[in-house]
Amino acid sequence: MSEPPLLDKIIKNVRVVHPSADAVELLDIGIKNGKFAEIAPHISANQALEVFDAKNLLGFPGVVDAHTHIGIYQPLDKDAVTESKAAAMGGVTTTLNYIRTGQYYLNKGGSYRDFFPEVLALSAGNFFVDYSYHVAPIASQHIDEIPLLFEEYGVSSFKIFMFYGGYGLHGLSEQQNLFLMINKEERYDFAHFEFIMRGITRLIEKHPAARDTISLSLHCEVAEILNAYTKIVENDSSLSGLHAYSAARPPHSEGLAICIASYLANETNCANINLLHLSSRKAMEAALTMQTAFPHINFRREVTVGHLLLDVDTPNGTWAKVNPPIRPRADVEYLWQAVLNNQIDWIVSDHACCSAEQKRSTKDPNNIWLAKSGFGGTEYLLSGVLSEGSKRGMSYNQMAKLLSWNPSRRFGLLAKGDIAVGYDADLVLVDPNESFVVRAAESESQQGYTPFEGMELTGRVKSTFLRGNLIYNNGQVLGLPSGRYLKRAHSAIKT
């Protein structure tokens, strides 16, 4: 009797992109039990049950999209199916989704002890990619539930939306307690943010081995500035569209919020702070200033592919409404320079599928004030960074670091982020020379439009493997949803 094959699958002729290397290398990749088992120049085809020829395409580690939203504008179980298909077609193999109580999502308040198991039940069997959740403590009772979320469900990352206390998701609002579904005597304010930070500091003290992977993320805008400037801009007939929305949520509101959040982190000794979707020069400068002011705080800085590819003059106007806003071209170029200067830690999509019917007012479709905030884009994350980054001299290895390695380390996804023996066999094959024009009609997303419509990108995802299984190939999502919930590790970080 012949010996059984040593490997389940061999992917031959891959130009492997390692986050820690400074070049790409033509290698074969052997997979066993969903893990990378052997990586070498020539692995004999007779060692495996199955052989896949990558034909010298680039092989990136599966993308870890660390900022997505599932179930915000349509039921979570339905959203998970279509939007994780979109992720797969973009080479994303892991999504980290923000979730909270209140209006949108499950439209419920109350305890996370009751809420989060429902989120997991609605998620199970509906994701085509692996997934985990960041959780926002909205009510004061949620701070006491931080240890429960970590110890029972492996949630190690939490979020604050700094503007929610006095401003709505889409604009001015005086009914925030109803929106957040908290008691009218409760406040979602700076004091609440301080107490969240103290809760996370206590969690780190209780679980010192997980110190590096417990973190707090912040959406940094100050409600008072937004309220005041929105009133001014709405009465200024010289501004419209994305120009008006950017002026109504000005960059110094981001900068001020970053300074407040950073000082509170210092005050509470909250060690790991993620500054989300920095959109402007002023936001970046504030973030770098705070890093210098508080060197003992482990800051991470995030930008989105939307803020790197779009500006206020994009022809797709109201489709591109998002918080914080799309900015003028000078801000976009400043963010790119920060990426090239290694001042950005990861790039994300902030995918939030908002259907065309919901996104814009049918009576006044170009009215930016009536449009909903947020849009999808996970399917264009890798191609967008590859296309624009290559023009600016960014290496493939740096792209892999920003899209896979850095977010996987920060958020405790210790089996993700590299093409290396023992890691999950998450791999995306990309043709860096193939150009395509973005068309919403070709996306698996249910959104029905995209603010990237008509943009030509160079660098097309050809195949996506999740734990060794081919889930997307040449334009088709394959099989049934096989994504797993990732309960994040309590142990010391793998390096």
Disulfide bonds with the S-S distance in Angstrom:
none
